[in-house]
Amino acid sequence: MSLGIPEIILIVVVVLLLFGAKRIPELARSLGKAQNEYKKAKDALKEEAEDLQKTVEKAAEAEDKNG
């Protein structure tokens, strides 16, 4: 199911009616900032998971050498 031109126009009209033309750029900026924060948090979690995995692997190697 894809959106056609009439559906997109209807969505734009509804958004204009709900938020007004002055609020749309403000809303878009807020959404952009939220997306940026989400990406930062996702990257930080990914990096932390990789660090944890490396730590576990080093501990396992040390245990193999000692045990």
C-alpha positions in Angstrom: 0.0 0.0 0.0 1.5 3.3 -1.1 0.4 6.8 -0.8 -0.7 8.6 -3.9 -0.7 12.3 -4.7 -4.3 12.8 -3.4 -3.6 11.2 -0.1 -0.4 13.2 0.4 -2.3 16.5 -0.4 -5.0 15.5 2.1 -2.4 14.9 4.8 -0.7 18.2 4.1 -4.0 20.0 4.3 -4.9 18.3 7.6 -1.5 19.2 9.1 -1.9 22.8 8.0 -5.3 23.0 9.6 -4.2 21.4 12.8 -0.9 23.2 13.4 -1.1 26.3 11.2 1.5 27.5 8.8 3.6 29.3 11.4 4.0 26.2 13.6 5.1 23.8 10.9 8.7 25.0 10.7 8.9 24.9 14.5 7.5 21.4 14.5 10.0 20.3 11.8 12.9 21.7 13.8 11.7 19.9 16.9 11.4 16.6 15.0 14.9 17.1 13.5 16.4 17.7 17.0 14.6 14.6 18.4 15.9 12.5 15.5 19.5 13.8 16.1 19.2 12.9 19.8 17.9 9.5 19.0 20.8 8.8 16.7 23.3 10.0 19.3 21.7 7.7 22.0 21.7 4.8 19.5 25.4 5.3 18.7 26.3 5.6 22.3 24.5 2.4 23.2 26.1 0.6 20.3 29.6 1.8 21.3 28.9 0.7 24.9 27.8 -2.7 23.8 30.9 -3.2 21.7 33.1 -2.1 24.7 31.3 -4.6 26.9 31.8 -7.4 24.3 35.5 -6.6 24.1 35.8 -6.7 27.9 34.0 -10.1 28.1 36.2 -11.5 25.3 39.4 -10.3 27.1 38.2 -11.9 30.4 37.5 -15.1 28.6 40.9 -15.1 27.0 42.6 -14.4 30.4 40.6 -17.3 32.0 41.6 -19.7 29.2 45.3 -18.8 29.8 45.0 -19.2 33.6 42.7 -22.2 33.6 
